[in-house]
């Protein structure tokens, strides 16, 4: 699953980019003319974050920036070194 937030389910949206020519009537012109319509995509702001899941394991997930800012999950601690047990 590429470009999909694993928490919110955000995914790319599609639409059109409309190019117009002329001055709008409300600004004193004679009106605008559409000269080109092309397809485009709005991509979500996804970041790869190390997260501690419900089983206590650390895994990498793609999360949208809004969920990172809101703190909707537990981030994994930095640094991967562990001290071995003496036993």
One Martini backbone bead per residue (centre of mass of N, CA, C, O) as a GRO file, in nm:
protein
   87
    1UNK     BB    1   0.083   0.046   0.031
    2UNK     BB    2   0.086   0.337  -0.128
    3UNK     BB    3   0.009   0.642  -0.013
    4UNK     BB    4  -0.102   0.543   0.286
    5UNK     BB    5  -0.249   0.587   0.576
    6UNK     BB    6  -0.258   0.370   0.858
    7UNK     BB    7  -0.469   0.548   1.032
    8UNK     BB    8  -0.663   0.739   0.833
    9UNK     BB    9  -0.655   0.667   0.504
   10UNK     BB   10  -0.503   0.847   0.340
   11UNK     BB   11  -0.519   0.963  -0.004
   12UNK     BB   12  -0.513   1.031  -0.312
   13UNK     BB   13  -0.633   1.301  -0.507
   14UNK     BB   14  -0.846   1.401  -0.770
   15UNK     BB   15  -0.826   1.645  -1.048
   16UNK     BB   16  -0.820   1.982  -1.166
   17UNK     BB   17  -0.640   2.201  -1.384
   18UNK     BB   18  -0.729   2.539  -1.435
   19UNK     BB   19  -0.700   2.747  -1.721
   20UNK     BB   20  -0.712   3.101  -1.747
   21UNK     BB   21  -0.851   3.382  -1.941
   22UNK     BB   22  -0.876   3.688  -1.825
   23UNK     BB   23  -1.119   3.905  -1.690
   24UNK     BB   24  -1.329   3.947  -1.457
   25UNK     BB   25  -1.633   4.091  -1.423
   26UNK     BB   26  -1.600   4.200  -1.121
   27UNK     BB   27  -1.318   4.353  -1.238
   28UNK     BB   28  -1.409   4.475  -1.542
   29UNK     BB   29  -1.449   4.260  -1.742
   30UNK     BB   30  -1.563   4.007  -1.995
   31UNK     BB   31  -1.429   3.749  -1.899
   32UNK     BB   32  -1.362   3.412  -1.882
   33UNK     BB   33  -1.134   3.161  -2.027
   34UNK     BB   34  -1.094   2.833  -2.096
   35UNK     BB   35  -0.772   2.676  -2.202
   36UNK     BB   36  -0.724   2.442  -1.970
   37UNK     BB   37  -0.736   2.081  -1.883
   38UNK     BB   38  -0.584   1.900  -1.614
   39UNK     BB   39  -0.465   1.648  -1.449
   40UNK     BB   40  -0.445   1.585  -1.086
   41UNK     BB   41  -0.263   1.545  -0.767
   42UNK     BB   42  -0.321   1.494  -0.417
   43UNK     BB   43  -0.087   1.450  -0.171
   44UNK     BB   44  -0.005   1.321   0.112
   45UNK     BB   45   0.167   1.386   0.419
   46UNK     BB   46   0.406   1.148   0.438
   47UNK     BB   47   0.559   0.958   0.704
   48UNK     BB   48   0.822   0.778   0.842
   49UNK     BB   49   0.758   0.582   1.141
   50UNK     BB   50   0.843   0.480   1.457
   51UNK     BB   51   0.641   0.225   1.615
   52UNK     BB   52   0.447   0.118   1.886
   53UNK     BB   53   0.264  -0.141   1.920
   54UNK     BB   54   0.034  -0.344   2.092
   55UNK     BB   55   0.280  -0.573   2.124
   56UNK     BB   56   0.568  -0.395   2.150
   57UNK     BB   57   0.657  -0.342   1.867
   58UNK     BB   58   0.877  -0.229   1.622
   59UNK     BB   59   0.761  -0.014   1.352
   60UNK     BB   60   0.706   0.089   1.025
   61UNK     BB   61   0.515   0.380   0.926
   62UNK     BB   62   0.268   0.549   0.743
   63UNK     BB   63   0.213   0.898   0.821
   64UNK     BB   64   0.042   1.165   0.871
   65UNK     BB   65   0.105   1.482   0.990
   66UNK     BB   66  -0.150   1.515   1.167
   67UNK     BB   67  -0.092   1.260   1.352
   68UNK     BB   68   0.180   1.351   1.458
   69UNK     BB   69   0.083   1.619   1.588
   70UNK     BB   70  -0.147   1.471   1.772
   71UNK     BB   71  -0.044   1.196   1.899
   72UNK     BB   72  -0.188   0.892   1.810
   73UNK     BB   73   0.092   0.766   1.898
   74UNK     BB   74   0.377   0.560   1.973
   75UNK     BB   75   0.692   0.628   1.987
   76UNK     BB   76   0.995   0.523   1.937
   77UNK     BB   77   1.286   0.489   2.060
   78UNK     BB   78   1.596   0.591   2.035
   79UNK     BB   79   1.793   0.364   1.955
   80UNK     BB   80   1.919   0.011   1.927
   81UNK     BB   81   2.063  -0.031   2.190
   82UNK     BB   82   2.132  -0.312   2.403
   83UNK     BB   83   2.155  -0.455   2.712
   84UNK     BB   84   2.268  -0.732   2.824
   85UNK     BB   85   2.206  -0.990   3.014
   86UNK     BB   86   2.382  -1.146   3.278
   87UNK     BB   87   2.230  -1.443   3.269
   0.00000   0.00000   0.00000
